[in-house]
């Protein structure tokens, strides 16, 4: 007899909205038939010379074991606000340098961990997690309705938030 | 006041063993300081011309919406059994062709979904999921103690199992 085990715990959380974007393209969360350019990379343009983790599980493991904070960028490839932030992020030399001190993950599909959506799912959304596996919900951007959103003009705030995240809550020696 | 939300639901399941491998290298699950060769790709050598998904969540979404079955290969880069299977998998033209009909995911870090470890976590381990999001626990290899393990000599069985997985349990029209 065939065993059936449904993947019920993994709800498909795809209700992602492009933050602040009223004129965003309509294909944000839709499948497209166009094939991506090969090879597919983990950086997706957020810093090709940086090391990116593939999955949340990998990122948590590496953060915990390296004692580096984890930086998670939620984005969508066809969201203009995501694209704009990516451009300034990738071209900002100090940010790219500072990013080396983090475990890095960029995600187009949401995880099932509600801790990563303290005020909802939207993109672009940047969250920091301490190596003690604490979500740094205190590290926020400028927008009270979307605490973890950043616009390109907020890049200096994002930089200083990265510096803040590097001060670990509790260092294990 | 700083909010703290711990990532408690995401236990770090890293107790992966390299199937059948008694003489495997000792660095399978350890961090290494060596940087990976850039750019990091999603294929990891399992078929560079194929389209690979990044995460389990993405793979489930694409499987459901494309009505293609999902094939998940759990492996470790330093596990010789994983390496050996990867080599024959990547060089097998019929398998590479047939793989185009699947949503593909290769994972080095385990997900938290227990449905993906019907008889435990080990590598290499190949599981199929129907677009109805049913784990095809009935599609197995030759080893009764590790039902979803394949050795290089089992490549024809893996091919026929892929054909079996393509017969969907329930087609939505």
Interface residues (C-beta under 8 A of the other chain):
Chain A: X2 X3 X4 X5 X6 X7 X8 X9 X10 X12 X13 X14 X31 X35 X36 X38 X39 X40 X41 X42 X43 X48 X49 X51 X52 X54 X55 X56 X57 X58 X60 X61 X62 X64 X65 X66 X107 X108 X109 X110 X111 X112 X113 X115 X118 X129 X133 X134 X135 X136 X137 X138
Chain B: X2 X3 X4 X5 X6 X7 X8 X9 X10 X12 X13 X14 X31 X35 X36 X38 X39 X40 X41 X42 X43 X48 X49 X51 X52 X54 X55 X56 X57 X58 X60 X61 X62 X64 X65 X66 X107 X108 X109 X110 X111 X112 X113 X115 X118 X129 X133 X134 X135 X136 X137 X138
